Amino acid sequence: MQAHWKGYIARKHAKGKLLDLRLRIQNAAANVHDGMRIINRLVAALKELKSMKNVSGILHNCAILGESLWAMLKLFP
């Protein structure tokens, strides 16, 4: 009985935090455009990497690819 009550209280307190989190995720999803999506940045960097002839451009695109891959690993452990 006591465990049931403690669970009820914990869920009651967490409800407000969950609602806030849901709203923040919905706002973030509504404000994103295709250029900001990780997969689109990754594809664009790969296309540019294939067409690059100079070393500095290749290094820049490799840095973008590295950042994108680390971000993807954080999202999908």
Rosetta blueprint (number, residue, H / E / L):
1 M L
2 Q H
3 A H
4 H H
5 W H
6 K H
7 G H
8 Y H
9 I H
10 A H
11 R H
12 K H
13 H H
14 A H
15 K H
16 G H
17 K H
18 L H
19 L H
20 D H
21 L H
22 R H
23 L H
24 R H
25 I H
26 Q H
27 N H
28 A H
29 A H
30 A H
31 N H
32 V L
33 H L
34 D H
35 G H
36 M H
37 R L
38 I H
39 I H
40 N H
41 R H
42 L H
43 V H
44 A H
45 A H
46 L H
47 K H
48 E H
49 L H
50 K H
51 S H
52 M L
53 K L
54 N L
55 V H
56 S H
57 G H
58 I H
59 L H
60 H H
61 N H
62 C H
63 A H
64 I H
65 L H
66 G H
67 E H
68 S H
69 L H
70 W H
71 A H
72 M H
73 L H
74 K H
75 L H
76 F L
77 P L
